[in-house]
Amino acid sequence: MKPSKSQRQSRILQIIRERPIETQEELVDVLRKTGMEVTQATISRDIKELGIIKVSTGEGKQKYVPMDRSGEVASGRLMKVFSEAVIMIEVAVNFVIVKTLPGMAQAAASALDSMHLTDMLGSLAGDDTVFIATGSTDKAINLRDKLIILSQSDPKMGQTLYEEY
């Protein structure tokens, strides 16, 4: 069936909220499997009109998500700021602490918030530190490991900097 524009766009939003979709071609395939006749060109226009964006999943992949209400997006520029600002990433129980260059914590937190990372419950940024709440120590460790990869930084990052006595 050839759906109306509003039906098609509503279904697109439903699909990208229910499952990770990495490409327009994948979205076209899913829509066709539900019985909708669509073309990639039409889907491309719908994505633009709906304000759907691609974000990093933190696992080396990307997926489409509806733009959040704030309009903040982890653009390439913002992700570059994140990777250049991060000095250290450490775990403290169920928190991940990200130390940044002075004045860079807000930008780093904005990039993180717009990535919609599943282990992240929320973040709080000061001048040079971001506190990220997770649901458990295991989730904090998992998130720290993802953030180290995203920061494309020194592989020693995240190791304890101080000897414990």
C-alpha positions in Angstrom: 0.0 0.0 0.0 1.1 3.6 -0.6 0.7 5.3 2.8 0.0 9.0 3.3 2.8 11.2 4.3 1.7 11.4 7.9 1.2 7.6 8.2 4.7 7.0 6.7 6.4 9.6 9.0 4.6 8.2 12.0 5.7 4.7 11.2 9.3 5.9 10.7 9.4 7.5 14.1 7.9 4.3 15.6 10.5 2.1 14.0 13.5 4.1 15.0 12.3 4.3 18.6 11.8 0.5 18.7 15.0 -0.7 17.1 18.4 0.6 16.0 18.4 1.6 12.3 21.8 2.4 10.9 21.0 3.3 7.2 18.2 4.7 5.1 18.3 1.4 3.1 17.6 -0.6 6.3 14.7 1.7 7.1 13.3 1.3 3.6 13.5 -2.5 4.0 11.7 -2.5 7.3 9.0 -0.2 5.9 8.5 -2.5 2.9 8.3 -5.5 5.2 5.4 -3.8 6.9 3.6 -3.4 3.6 4.5 0.2 2.8 5.6 1.1 -0.7 8.4 3.6 -0.2 11.6 4.8 -2.0 14.9 5.8 -0.5 14.5 9.3 -1.8 11.2 9.7 0.0 12.6 8.4 3.2 15.6 10.8 2.9 13.1 13.7 2.7 11.1 12.4 5.6 14.3 12.1 7.7 15.1 15.7 7.0 11.6 17.0 7.7 11.2 15.0 10.9 14.6 16.2 12.2 15.9 12.7 12.6 19.6 12.5 13.2 22.3 9.9 13.3 24.1 9.5 16.6 26.9 7.2 17.8 25.8 4.3 19.9 29.2 4.2 21.7 29.7 0.7 20.3 31.3 1.8 17.1 28.0 2.0 15.2 25.5 4.8 14.5 21.7 4.8 14.6 18.9 7.2 13.7 17.1 8.9 16.5 14.5 11.7 16.6 16.1 15.0 17.6 15.4 15.6 21.3 13.5 18.6 22.4 16.6 20.7 23.3 17.9 20.3 19.7 21.3 19.4 21.0 23.1 16.9 18.8 26.4 15.2 19.1 27.6 16.6 15.9 31.1 15.8 14.5 32.3 19.1 16.0 30.9 18.4 19.4 32.3 14.9 19.4 35.7 16.4 18.4 35.4 18.8 21.4 34.7 15.8 23.6 37.6 13.8 22.4 40.0 16.7 22.7 38.7 17.9 26.1 38.9 14.6 28.0 41.9 14.2 30.3 40.8 11.2 32.4 37.8 8.8 32.8 37.4 6.9 36.0 34.8 4.8 37.8 33.6 5.4 41.4 31.0 2.8 42.4 28.1 3.5 40.0 29.4 6.8 38.8 31.7 7.6 35.9 33.8 10.7 36.4 35.1 12.5 33.3 37.9 15.0 33.9 38.2 17.6 31.2 40.4 20.6 30.4 39.2 23.7 32.4 35.9 25.0 31.1 35.1 22.0 28.9 32.9 19.9 31.1 29.7 21.4 29.8 30.5 20.7 26.2 31.6 17.2 27.0 28.3 16.5 28.9 26.3 18.0 26.1 27.9 15.6 23.7 27.3 12.6 26.0 23.7 13.5 26.7 22.9 13.7 23.0 24.4 10.2 22.4 21.6 8.5 24.3 23.9 5.9 25.8 21.9 3.1 27.4 24.0 2.8 30.6 23.8 6.5 31.3 21.0 7.6 33.7 22.1 11.3 33.7 25.0 13.7 33.9 26.0 16.8 35.9 28.8 19.0 34.6 30.9 21.6 36.5 33.8 23.5 35.1 36.2 20.6 34.5 34.4 17.5 35.7 31.4 15.5 34.5 29.6 13.1 36.9 27.6 10.4 35.1 25.1 8.3 37.1 24.6 4.7 36.1 22.6 1.9 37.5 25.4 -0.3 38.9 29.2 -0.6 39.1 29.2 -3.0 36.2 27.3 -0.5 34.0 29.7 2.3 35.1 32.7 0.1 34.0 31.0 -0.7 30.7 30.2 3.0 30.1 33.7 4.1 31.0 35.1 1.6 28.5 32.8 3.0 25.8 33.8 6.6 26.6 37.5 5.8 26.5 36.9 4.4 22.9 34.9 7.5 22.0 37.5 9.8 23.3 40.1 8.1 21.0 42.6 8.8 23.7 45.6 7.3 25.4 44.9 3.6 26.2 46.2 4.2 29.7 43.2 6.5 30.4 41.0 5.2 33.1 43.8 3.6 35.1 44.3 4.8 38.6 46.6 7.8 38.6 47.5 7.6 42.3 49.0 4.6 44.1 46.8 3.4 46.9 48.6 2.6 50.2 
